[in-house]
Amino acid sequence: MFEQFSASAITAMLPEMVYAIPVIGDTDIRLFVASGLTFLALTAVFWVIRQVVLVRAKVLAEKTTGFFDDTVVHAVESIRAWVYTLVALYAALQYFTVPELLDSVLTGVFFFAVVWQIIEVATIFLNYFVATFLEKDEDGDGVVDPNAATASHMVTLIARIVLWSLGMLFVLSNLGIEVTSLLAGLGIGGIAVAFALQGVLSDLFASFSLYFDKPFRIGDFIVIGNDKGTVERIGIKTTRIRTLQGEELVVSNTELTSARVQNFKKMQERRISTQFGITYETSQELVKEVPGIVTRIFEALDGARLDRVHFTSFGDSALIFEVVYYVDSSDYTQYLNIQQAFNFDLMQRFAELGIDFAYPTQTIYSKAMR
């Protein structure tokens, strides 16, 4: 970082400072003075940045409604004071020739600290962009969608891994270590790891697909094949579903992206088709009254509307009627309440009119033989 730093140019601007030092003899201390002045100057500049510029920037940021300027202030504020001191000290030491081993140690510590601090600052900006573009309140209830929170955590984790990988390669490169062969080895190793973890990686990418495609969200009631339940958590590898029986069903994300999923939470209303039968002994006049009875029952029911009611077929032991109606809610309990109320009212009306519900019967006719 400071290889092109010219110590002679700085020392040339200073007057000659040769002093007789016991044991050592006549010594020109201009290098020491220049080194100290460099350290003090950089320290002063960093102090002004933290105590003056940063304070004024915070005041200005508080007057704006956006959050990006607050993020910038927070990023600058997150730089540790000892990092400023380390940078000033490293610049001051460039005036001197130190042993190769010590120089390597100092250079390694310096670059590692700088890279670590840069990654911390980059993470702050990363969190800002993730919160702005991924963590969204899609329901408008003031709570971040859990799917978005899961996706943002995965993006942040992957980004930090990439940043640290690049940072360590940068440090090793500046220490004089050949990273080309290391990159080749990492590439081969990465291919081997990818083959070994292809199931995990497929689930990882499937989780991103679930977030961006949004076939369902946490809290939705879904049906997958013969299983059904409420989505409780969408993780990096699996999705947890609470079934109607109460147990937790763990399904891989890859399976969810390749299976047919029914999402009942997306349903605005529920369409119900049901049947009932009355006995063949019912008179034709009463049979004709049945559709009107059903219609009047639904006119008195709240939260449901009748679509149609028809005498559809002659069953083996009953006259079959089909009723189709809509429930103005996707809630399963609401549907059951309406179906139950309809059943109670239908039983009462039929009892008043003397209409009997049919049940499986068999009539045997016998004929005497002469």
Secondary structure, 3 states (H helix, E strand, C coil): CCCCCCHHHHHHCCCCCEEEECCCEEEECHHHHHHHHHHHHHHHHHHHHHHHHHHHHHHHHHCCCCCHHHHHHHHHHCCCHHHHHHHHHHHHHCCCCCCHHHHHHHHHHHHHHHHHHHHHHHHHHHHHHHHHHCCCCCCCCCCCCHHHHHHHHHHHHHHHHHHHHHHHHHHHHHCCCCCHHHHHHHHHHHHHHHHHCHHHHHHHHHHHHHHHHCCCCCCCEEEECCEEEEEEEECCCEEEEEECCCCEEEEEHHHHHHCCEEEHHHCCCEEEEEEEEECCCCCHHHHHHHHHHHHHHHHCCCCEEEEEEEEEEECCCCEEEEEEEEECCCCHHHHHHHHHHHHHHHHHHHHHHCCCECCCCCCCCCCCCC
